């Protein structure tokens, strides 16, 4: 039975906390502005077929950066220290409790041995198979959890490549699978 060490929302939140550690108020303010811009751009993008989307990720990050900025202001922190951020500590405690609970449930079920997986979130892009792309043609984007870019592309093709799927309309083919969570320098 597959158990995720980190869920997408945990990766986004904890990634921001990790990235913020050691930053001063000015640097955090810059990150807040960038996160707000990213969320604004994501809301203008075409809707994705899953809840896990660029908009979801951007909003989670924006909320975390704004929360950290507010905490630094209210606690008069010259630099962000995650150990002084009670909510960040609670996030990690909650993640560990979830992991222990998932392991216990998997062991009780007896279906299969529990396997803890460190999946990442990948952004999968697709283009028309013939290379023909009109400006009005949508470029489908999906975000999926997987262990590797290849696995993410295979899963996207399996889920969206069949009859009535996202890629079937014009004969789209997957062109890239890029890791978006965690970003370089975040967590692992």
C-alpha positions in Angstrom: 0.0 0.0 0.0 1.4 3.4 -1.0 1.7 6.1 1.6 2.8 9.6 0.7 5.5 11.1 2.9 4.3 14.5 1.8 1.0 15.5 0.2 0.9 18.4 -2.3 -0.4 21.0 0.2 2.3 19.9 2.7 5.0 20.3 0.1 3.8 23.8 -0.8 3.5 25.0 2.7 6.7 23.4 4.1 8.6 24.5 1.0 7.8 28.1 1.7 8.7 27.8 5.3 12.0 26.2 4.3 12.7 28.9 1.7 11.8 31.7 4.2 14.2 30.5 6.9 16.9 33.2 7.4 15.2 35.8 5.2 14.8 39.4 6.5 11.5 41.4 6.2 12.5 43.0 3.0 13.3 39.7 1.4 10.1 38.2 2.6 8.2 41.2 1.2 9.8 40.5 -2.2 8.6 36.9 -2.0 5.1 38.0 -1.0 5.0 40.2 -4.1 6.3 37.5 -6.4 3.8 35.0 -4.9 0.9 37.4 -5.4 2.0 37.9 -9.1 2.2 34.2 -9.6 -1.2 33.6 -8.1 -2.6 36.5 -10.3 -1.1 34.9 -13.4 -2.4 31.4 -12.4 -5.9 32.7 -12.1 -5.8 33.9 -15.7 -4.6 30.6 -17.1 -7.0 28.0 -18.5 -8.6 25.8 -15.9 -7.0 22.4 -15.2 -9.0 19.2 -14.9 -7.7 18.3 -11.4 -7.9 20.1 -8.0 -4.1 19.9 -8.0 -3.3 22.8 -10.3 -1.0 25.8 -10.8 -3.7 28.0 -9.2 -3.9 25.7 -6.1 -0.1 25.6 -5.7 0.2 29.4 -6.3 -2.5 30.2 -3.8 -1.1 28.0 -1.1 2.3 29.6 -1.5 0.9 33.1 -1.6 -1.0 32.5 1.6 2.1 31.1 3.3 4.3 34.0 2.3 1.6 36.5 3.4 1.2 34.6 6.7 5.0 34.6 7.3 5.2 38.3 6.5 2.4 39.1 9.0 4.0 36.9 11.7 7.4 38.7 11.2 5.6 42.1 11.5 3.6 41.2 14.6 6.4 39.4 16.4 9.0 42.0 15.2 11.2 39.3 13.8 14.2 40.8 12.0 14.8 37.4 10.3 12.3 34.5 9.8 13.1 31.6 12.1 10.8 28.6 11.5 11.3 27.3 15.0 9.6 30.5 16.3 6.7 30.0 13.9 4.2 27.9 15.9 2.0 27.3 12.9 4.9 26.0 10.9 5.8 23.7 13.8 2.1 22.5 13.9 2.2 21.8 10.1 5.1 19.4 10.6 3.5 17.8 13.6 0.3 17.3 11.7 2.1 15.8 8.8 4.0 13.3 11.0 0.7 12.4 12.8 -0.9 11.8 9.4 2.0 9.6 8.3 1.9 7.5 11.5 -1.9 7.1 11.2 -1.6 6.1 7.5 1.0 3.6 8.3 -1.1 2.1 11.1 -4.2 1.9 8.9 -2.1 0.2 6.1 -0.7 -2.3 8.5 -4.2 -3.0 10.0 -5.7 -3.5 6.5 -3.2 -6.3 5.7 -3.7 -5.8 2.0 -0.1 -5.1 1.3 3.0 -4.0 3.1 3.0 -0.2 3.6 5.5 1.6 1.4 6.3 5.3 2.2 6.9 7.2 -1.0 8.5 10.5 -1.5 6.4 11.6 -4.5 6.8 15.0 -6.1 4.4 17.1 -8.0 5.0 17.4 -11.8 3.6 19.8 -14.3 2.8 18.0 -17.5 2.5 20.0 -20.8 1.2 18.7 -24.1 1.2 20.0 -27.7 -0.6 18.9 -30.8 1.1 15.8 -32.2 1.6 17.2 -35.7 3.3 20.3 -34.4 0.4 22.4 -35.8 -0.7 24.8 -33.1 -3.1 27.7 -33.8 -3.1 30.5 -31.3 -6.7 29.7 -30.2 -5.8 26.0 -29.4 -5.5 25.3 -25.7 -2.3 23.9 -24.5 -3.4 21.4 -21.8 -1.6 21.4 -18.5 -2.0 19.0 -15.7 -0.3 18.6 -12.3 0.2 15.1 -10.9 2.0 13.4 -8.1 4.6 10.8 -9.1 8.0 9.4 -8.2 9.7 10.6 -11.4 9.0 12.7 -14.5 8.7 9.6 -16.6 6.1 8.1 -14.3 4.2 11.5 -14.3 4.1 11.5 -18.1 2.9 7.9 -18.2 0.2 8.6 -15.7 -0.9 11.7 -17.5 -1.1 9.8 -20.8 -3.0 6.9 -19.1 -5.5 9.2 -17.4 -6.0 11.8 -20.2 -5.0 10.0 -23.4 -8.0 7.7 -23.8 -11.3 8.2 -25.5 -12.9 11.5 -24.4 -9.6 12.4 -22.6 -7.9 15.8 -22.5 -5.3 14.7 -25.1 -7.6 13.0 -27.5 -9.2 16.0 -29.1 -6.5 17.0 -31.5 -4.1 14.2 -30.9 -2.0 15.9 -28.3 1.3 14.4 -27.2 3.1 15.1 -23.9 6.1 17.3 -24.4 7.4 17.9 -20.9 7.1 16.8 -17.3 8.7 19.3 -15.0 9.0 19.0 -11.2 7.2 22.0 -9.5 7.0 20.7 -5.9 9.2 20.9 -4.1 11.2 23.5 -6.0 15.0 23.4 -5.9 16.3 24.3 -2.4 13.0 23.3 -0.8 12.9 20.3 1.6 14.7 17.5 -0.3 
